C-alpha cells in the first residue's frame, strides 16, 4: 500500500494535490521546559519530568487544475478555473475546525492527529499557469499522533501480578488519556508502571465496576451495578495525570496489586500514541 496523507479525508496524493516530500511531516515534538543554570558550576542541572510540547509539522505541495483521480487536463481556460476551484478547496480544508490529519504507512497502518494552520500560506505561482506550490505549517496541538481505534489490555491475577503491555506495543509516545476498569470483587486496586502508580482505596463489590479515567481525573461506576466511587479515594505517585504508560520504560509492564485475597481482573484501555507518524 502506498503512503498517503489526508486532511479530513481528502488525499494529498492525487493529480490535483501532490505532496512529493513528507520530510517535514515526520518531525517529532521536543520536550518543553529549561534545565537550571547554577552559578560557578559547569553545565546545567537537568529538570526531570519535562512534558512534550505541541508539535509543528511543515510540508510543501502542488495544487494543480486537473481531475484528482484521472489527471485529465481540460482546455486552458477550464484548467485555470479548475485550479482556483482546487485552491479554494485546499483553503477550506486547511482552515477547517476540526482539522484531522491521517497518515497511512506503507504497511497500511493509519495514524491520526488534530491540528491547525499556524503560519501564513505562501502560494508560489506564475501568472496564467494552472498550478502553484504552497508551503504549510500545522501545529499538532496534542503533540502526538495516535491510532483511530482504542486497544485494551486485560490484567488478571492475584496481588502482584505483572503483565507485559502487548496491546500497546509499537507506541513511541507516552499515553496518559487511559481508562482503567476494575471488575469486582476487588479491594484497594493499585497499578504501577515505572515511576507512575495510581491506587483506589476502597472496595469494589462483586457485580460492580470501578472506572478510573486517569487523563480527566474522574472515577465512575462503569457499566456494572450503579454505585458512587469517589475521587477522594485516589492516590497517585507523580503530579499530572494519575497514571501514564511510557513505551520508553523497560520492561514495558504494569503491576496489579490489591488486597482481595483472590484473583481479580482489570483492563487498561486507550489509544497508542506516536512521536512521529
VOPAGU-2260 file (C-alpha; in pm, 1 decimal, decimal comma):
REM VOPAGU-2260
SITE   aa  ch    i         X         Y         Z
SITE  UNK   A    0       0,0       0,0       0,0
SITE  UNK   A    1     126,1     347,9     -89,6
SITE  UNK   A    2     191,4     612,4     172,7
SITE  UNK   A    3     -74,9     879,7     196,0
SITE  UNK   A    4    -159,7    1191,1     395,8
SITE  UNK   A    5    -518,3    1311,4     413,0
SITE  UNK   A    6    -684,7    1616,2     565,2
SITE  UNK   A    7   -1043,1    1547,4     672,9
SITE  UNK   A    8   -1047,6    1253,4     433,7
SITE  UNK   A    9    -910,2    1436,2     125,4
SITE  UNK   A   10    -588,3    1281,6      -4,9
SITE  UNK   A   11    -278,2    1490,0     -74,8
SITE  UNK   A   12    -154,0    1220,0    -313,4
SITE  UNK   A   13    -372,2    1288,3    -619,0
SITE  UNK   A   14    -332,6    1464,1    -952,4
SITE  UNK   A   15    -490,7    1777,3    -800,7
SITE  UNK   A   16    -295,3    1782,4    -472,3
SITE  UNK   A   17      59,4    1646,7    -492,9
SITE  UNK   A   18     279,8    1607,7    -184,2
SITE  UNK   A   19     621,0    1492,6    -314,8
SITE  UNK   A   20     822,0    1533,9       8,6
SITE  UNK   A   21     697,8    1429,9     353,9
SITE  UNK   A   22    1018,0    1508,3     545,9
SITE  UNK   A   23     852,8    1784,0     749,7
SITE  UNK   A   24     559,8    1558,8     840,6
SITE  UNK   A   25     798,7    1315,5    1012,3
SITE  UNK   A   26     905,2    1575,3    1270,6
SITE  UNK   A   27     882,7    1468,4    1636,3
SITE  UNK   A   28     797,6    1711,2    1920,5
SITE  UNK   A   29    1051,8    1845,3    2167,3
SITE  UNK   A   30    1017,8    1845,5    2542,8
SITE  UNK   A   31     927,1    2180,3    2697,3
SITE  UNK   A   32    1097,2    2345,4    2991,8
SITE  UNK   A   33    1450,2    2454,5    3073,5
SITE  UNK   A   34    1736,1    2298,9    3264,2
SITE  UNK   A   35    1872,0    2503,0    3555,3
SITE  UNK   A   36    2187,0    2713,8    3534,6
SITE  UNK   A   37    2382,4    2720,2    3862,3
SITE  UNK   A   38    2645,2    2995,0    3909,7
SITE  UNK   A   39    3005,8    2873,2    3925,7
SITE  UNK   A   40    2908,1    2528,3    3802,0
SITE  UNK   A   41    2972,0    2372,2    3461,9
SITE  UNK   A   42    2675,0    2271,7    3250,9
SITE  UNK   A   43    2318,8    2272,2    3380,6
SITE  UNK   A   44    2109,5    2071,5    3624,3
SITE  UNK   A   45    1859,5    1863,2    3435,4
SITE  UNK   A   46    1494,2    1929,0    3514,0
SITE  UNK   A   47    1328,1    1589,2    3537,3
SITE  UNK   A   48     976,6    1510,5    3425,4
SITE  UNK   A   49     963,4    1751,4    3130,0
SITE  UNK   A   50     645,9    1710,6    2925,8
SITE  UNK   A   51     631,1    1709,9    2547,3
SITE  UNK   A   52     535,7    2030,7    2370,7
SITE  UNK   A   53     294,0    2071,0    2080,3
SITE  UNK   A   54     444,1    1958,0    1750,1
SITE  UNK   A   55     473,2    2169,6    1435,8
SITE  UNK   A   56     492,4    1994,5    1100,8
SITE  UNK   A   57     564,4    2160,9     767,2
SITE  UNK   A   58     521,9    2049,0     409,9
SITE  UNK   A   59     506,5    2186,1      58,3
SITE  UNK   A   60     259,9    2060,7    -202,7
SITE  UNK   A   61     147,7    2133,6    -555,7
SITE  UNK   A   62    -205,8    2243,2    -638,3
SITE  UNK   A   63    -295,9    2158,4    -998,4
SITE  UNK   A   64    -601,6    2239,2   -1208,7
SITE  UNK   A   65    -661,6    1875,3   -1300,4
SITE  UNK   A   66    -907,8    1598,2   -1225,4
SITE  UNK   A   67    -783,7    1450,0    -894,1
SITE  UNK   A   68    -846,4    1088,1    -999,4
SITE  UNK   A   69    -768,6    1076,4   -1371,9
SITE  UNK   A   70    -531,9    1371,4   -1406,9
SITE  UNK   A   71    -725,5    1479,3   -1714,4
SITE  UNK   A   72    -641,4    1834,2   -1820,2
SITE  UNK   A   73    -927,9    2036,9   -1970,3
SITE  UNK   A   74    -886,7    2337,4   -2200,1
SITE  UNK   A   75    -659,5    2622,9   -2093,4
SITE  UNK   A   76    -943,2    2835,3   -1957,6
SITE  UNK   A   77   -1100,2    2538,3   -1782,5
SITE  UNK   A   78    -760,0    2449,9   -1636,1
SITE  UNK   A   79    -737,7    2791,6   -1473,7
SITE  UNK   A   80   -1092,1    2767,7   -1341,6
SITE  UNK   A   81   -1020,9    2419,2   -1206,1
SITE  UNK   A   82    -700,0    2542,6   -1042,7
SITE  UNK   A   83    -883,7    2811,2    -846,7
SITE  UNK   A   84   -1153,2    2560,2    -750,9
SITE  UNK   A   85    -884,6    2325,1    -614,7
SITE  UNK   A   86    -705,7    2610,0    -439,2
SITE  UNK   A   87   -1028,7    2713,0    -268,1
SITE  UNK   A   88   -1096,1    2350,9    -170,0
SITE  UNK   A   89    -749,6    2332,2     -14,0
SITE  UNK   A   90    -803,4    2656,0     178,6
SITE  UNK   A   91   -1131,1    2525,6     318,6
SITE  UNK   A   92    -954,0    2206,4     426,5
SITE  UNK   A   93    -659,6    2383,2     587,8
SITE  UNK   A   94    -876,5    2623,9     783,7
SITE  UNK   A   95   -1141,9    2371,3     882,6
SITE  UNK   A   96   -1215,4    2317,0    1250,5
SITE  UNK   A   97   -1161,5    2046,3    1347,5
SITE  UNK   A   98    -877,8    1954,4    1113,2
SITE  UNK   A   99    -790,8    1584,8    1127,7
SITE  UNK   A  100    -477,8    1461,2     953,0
SITE  UNK   A  101    -443,6    1090,6     880,2
SITE  UNK   A  102    -121,3     930,3     764,6
SITE  UNK   A  103    -110,8     584,6     605,2
SITE  UNK   A  104     212,9     391,6     641,2
SITE  UNK   A  105     335,8     155,5     366,8
SITE  UNK   A  106     203,3    -142,8     567,7
SITE  UNK   A  107    -146,7       9,3     575,5
SITE  UNK   A  108    -133,0     121,0     940,4
SITE  UNK   A  109    -316,0     453,3     982,2
SITE  UNK   A  110    -242,6     715,9    1247,5
SITE  UNK   A  111    -415,0    1048,8    1300,5
SITE  UNK   A  112    -364,1    1386,4    1466,4
SITE  UNK   A  113    -557,7    1709,2    1512,6
SITE  UNK   A  114    -403,4    2037,4    1409,6
SITE  UNK   A  115    -442,1    2391,5    1287,5
SITE  UNK   A  116    -253,3    2614,4    1043,7
SITE  UNK   A  117     -13,8    2842,6    1232,5
SITE  UNK   A  118     167,3    3024,6     952,3
SITE  UNK   A  119      62,5    3232,7     653,1
SITE  UNK   A  120      12,8    3019,4     344,0
SITE  UNK   A  121     258,9    3115,8      73,5
SITE  UNK   A  122     144,0    3031,3    -280,0
SITE  UNK   A  123     416,7    3036,5    -547,7
SITE  UNK   A  124     259,0    3067,5    -892,9
SITE  UNK   A  125     334,8    3219,3   -1230,7
SITE  UNK   A  126      69,4    3426,6   -1398,6
SITE  UNK   A  127    -182,1    3229,4   -1608,4
SITE  UNK   A  128     -39,6    2892,7   -1500,8
SITE  UNK   A  129    -293,2    2637,4   -1370,5
SITE  UNK   A  130     -69,6    2522,5   -1085,5
SITE  UNK   A  131     100,8    2658,0    -775,2
SITE  UNK   A  132     322,0    2540,9    -492,6
SITE  UNK   A  133     215,1    2615,9    -136,9
SITE  UNK   A  134     402,7    2579,5     191,5
SITE  UNK   A  135     204,2    2486,8     502,0
SITE  UNK   A  136     288,8    2487,8     874,4
SITE  UNK   A  137      46,3    2299,7    1100,5
SITE  UNK   A  138      60,2    2274,1    1478,8
SITE  UNK   A  139     -43,4    1938,7    1622,7
SITE  UNK   A  140    -188,5    2073,4    1945,3
SITE  UNK   A  141    -191,3    1739,3    2129,6
SITE  UNK   A  142     173,5    1681,6    2040,6
SITE  UNK   A  143     132,2    1321,0    1928,1
SITE  UNK   A  144     -18,3    1108,9    1653,1
SITE  UNK   A  145    -248,9     827,6    1761,3
SITE  UNK   A  146    -441,1     525,3    1638,4
SITE  UNK   A  147    -802,8     586,5    1544,4
SITE  UNK   A  148    -919,2     285,0    1747,6
SITE  UNK   A  149    -862,6     201,6    2113,8
SITE  UNK   A  150    -695,2    -112,8    2242,7
SITE  UNK   A  151    -747,1    -284,6    2577,6
SITE  UNK   A  152    -502,0    -485,6    2787,9
SITE  UNK   A  153    -651,0    -731,6    3036,9
SITE  UNK   A  154    -476,5    -797,6    3367,7
SITE  UNK   A  155    -599,0   -1093,8    3572,4
SITE  UNK   A  156    -432,6   -1245,5    3875,1
SITE  UNK   A  157    -358,6   -1235,8    4242,9
SITE  UNK   A  158    -188,5    -937,5    4405,6
SITE  UNK   A  159     148,2    -857,8    4248,6
SITE  UNK   A  160      60,0    -984,5    3900,8
SITE  UNK   A  161     278,9    -822,7    3633,4
SITE  UNK   A  162     165,1    -815,9    3270,5
SITE  UNK   A  163     354,4    -708,6    2958,6
SITE  UNK   A  164     155,9    -440,8    2775,1
SITE  UNK   A  165     145,8    -622,8    2442,6
SITE  UNK   A  166    -168,5    -442,4    2321,7
SITE  UNK   A  167      18,9    -110,9    2341,4
SITE  UNK   A  168     336,3    -244,9    2176,7
SITE  UNK   A  169     461,6     -29,4    1890,4
SITE  UNK   A  170     372,7     301,2    2056,0
SITE  UNK   A  171     652,1     560,0    2071,8
SITE  UNK   A  172     491,1     836,2    2282,6
SITE  UNK   A  173     359,1     842,2    2641,0
SITE  UNK   A  174      -9,9     756,4    2683,6
SITE  UNK   A  175    -194,5     936,5    2962,6
SITE  UNK   A  176    -556,3     951,1    2840,0
SITE  UNK   A  177    -619,8     596,2    2958,1
SITE  UNK   A  178    -919,4     435,8    3125,4
SITE  UNK   A  179    -862,4     168,7    3389,4
SITE  UNK   A  180   -1160,9     -57,8    3460,4
SITE  UNK   A  181   -1159,5    -278,1    3770,9
SITE  UNK   A  182   -1412,2    -561,7    3791,2
SITE  UNK   A  183   -1540,4    -653,7    4136,3
SITE  UNK   A  184   -1478,1    -817,5    4366,1
SITE  UNK   A  185   -1152,3    -628,5    4419,7
SITE  UNK   A  186   -1016,2    -440,7    4721,2
SITE  UNK   A  187    -773,7    -146,3    4710,3
SITE  UNK   A  188    -657,3    -191,1    4348,0
SITE  UNK   A  189    -322,3     -34,0    4258,2
SITE  UNK   A  190    -146,0     -14,8    3921,4
SITE  UNK   A  191     221,7      71,6    3879,4
SITE  UNK   A  192     440,2     133,4    3575,4
SITE  UNK   A  193     788,2     282,0    3603,9
SITE  UNK   A  194     761,8     587,2    3830,9
SITE  UNK   A  195     384,1     609,1    3784,9
SITE  UNK   A  196     129,0     443,9    4010,5
SITE  UNK   A  197    -236,9     500,4    4091,7
SITE  UNK   A  198    -439,5     342,5    4373,1
SITE  UNK   A  199    -805,1     339,9    4473,9
SITE  UNK   A  200    -852,9     296,6    4848,2
SITE  UNK   A  201   -1180,4     112,0    4872,0
SITE  UNK   A  202   -1383,4    -198,1    4795,5
SITE  UNK   A  203   -1528,3    -282,7    4454,9
SITE  UNK   A  204   -1801,6    -536,0    4528,1
SITE  UNK   A  205   -1898,7    -830,4    4309,1
SITE  UNK   A  206   -2106,2    -713,0    4011,9
SITE  UNK   A  207   -1963,8    -361,5    4041,7
SITE  UNK   A  208   -1703,3    -189,6    3827,2
SITE  UNK   A  209   -1463,8      93,1    3901,5
SITE  UNK   A  210   -1359,2     311,8    3608,7
SITE  UNK   A  211   -1059,9     539,3    3659,0
SITE  UNK   A  212   -1020,5     797,2    3382,0
SITE  UNK   A  213    -659,7     891,9    3450,3
SITE  UNK   A  214    -638,1    1173,5    3195,3
SITE  UNK   A  215    -954,9    1354,4    3304,5
SITE  UNK   A  216    -913,5    1285,5    3679,0
SITE  UNK   A  217   -1257,5    1129,9    3724,9
SITE  UNK   A  218   -1389,8     798,9    3857,5
SITE  UNK   A  219   -1717,1     626,7    3777,5
SITE  UNK   A  220   -1917,6     303,0    3809,2
SITE  UNK   A  221   -1854,8     179,8    3454,6
SITE  UNK   A  222   -2126,6     -42,4    3309,0
SITE  UNK   A  223   -2179,3    -257,6    3618,2
SITE  UNK   A  224   -2423,7    -215,7    3905,9
SITE  UNK   A  225   -2470,0     152,6    3986,8
SITE  UNK   A  226   -2267,0     285,2    4280,8
SITE  UNK   A  227   -2074,0     601,2    4367,0
SITE  UNK   A  228   -1694,3     574,5    4380,9
SITE  UNK   A  229   -1522,8     892,3    4498,9
SITE  UNK   A  230   -1217,8    1081,0    4372,8
SITE  UNK   A  231   -1113,0    1135,3    4735,4
SITE  UNK   A  232   -1007,7     768,6    4748,5
SITE  UNK   A  233    -749,7     810,0    4470,1
SITE  UNK   A  234    -376,4     823,3    4542,5
SITE  UNK   A  235    -109,5     881,3    4278,2
SITE  UNK   A  236     266,7     859,0    4259,6
SITE  UNK   A  237     350,3    1164,3    4044,4
SITE  UNK   A  238     196,7    1503,5    3965,5
SITE  UNK   A  239      -4,4    1535,8    3645,7
SITE  UNK   A  240    -218,2    1254,5    3509,5
SITE  UNK   A  241    -295,0     987,5    3765,0
SITE  UNK   A  242    -122,2     724,8    3552,7
SITE  UNK   A  243      76,3     703,4    3230,3
SITE  UNK   A  244     217,9     434,2    3005,1
SITE  UNK   A  245     560,9     522,4    2867,6
SITE  UNK   A  246     696,8     294,4    2590,7
SITE  UNK   A  247    1049,9     404,4    2686,3
SITE  UNK   A  248    1012,8     217,2    3017,8
SITE  UNK   A  249    1182,7    -122,2    3001,7
SITE  UNK   A  250    1032,4    -367,3    3074,2
SITE  UNK   A  251     705,7    -232,6    2931,6
SITE  UNK   A  252     485,8    -384,3    3201,8
SITE  UNK   A  253     217,6    -295,9    3457,6
SITE  UNK   A  254     196,2    -449,0    3804,5
SITE  UNK   A  255    -150,2    -500,4    3956,8
SITE  UNK   A  256    -166,7    -520,8    4337,7
SITE  UNK   A  257    -474,6    -549,4    4560,3
SITE  UNK   A  258    -592,0    -692,1    4891,7
SITE  UNK   A  259    -877,4    -904,9    4758,5
SITE  UNK   A  260    -726,5   -1232,2    4878,2
SITE  UNK   A  261    -802,2   -1399,6    4545,7
SITE  UNK   A  262    -763,5   -1336,3    4173,6
SITE  UNK   A  263    -905,2   -1010,0    4035,5
SITE  UNK   A  264    -944,3    -863,6    3686,7
SITE  UNK   A  265    -888,9    -519,3    3537,4
SITE  UNK   A  266    -838,2    -368,8    3192,5
SITE  UNK   A  267    -636,9     -69,5    3072,9
SITE  UNK   A  268    -771,4      83,3    2752,5
SITE  UNK   A  269    -666,1     373,3    2532,1
SITE  UNK   A  270    -510,0     465,7    2200,4
SITE  UNK   A  271    -149,0     400,9    2110,6
SITE  UNK   A  272      44,6     726,9    2065,7
SITE  UNK   A  273     334,9     812,0    1835,1
SITE  UNK   A  274     600,0    1085,4    1833,5
SITE  UNK   A  275     611,2    1067,5    1453,0
SITE  UNK   A  276     367,7     910,5    1207,2
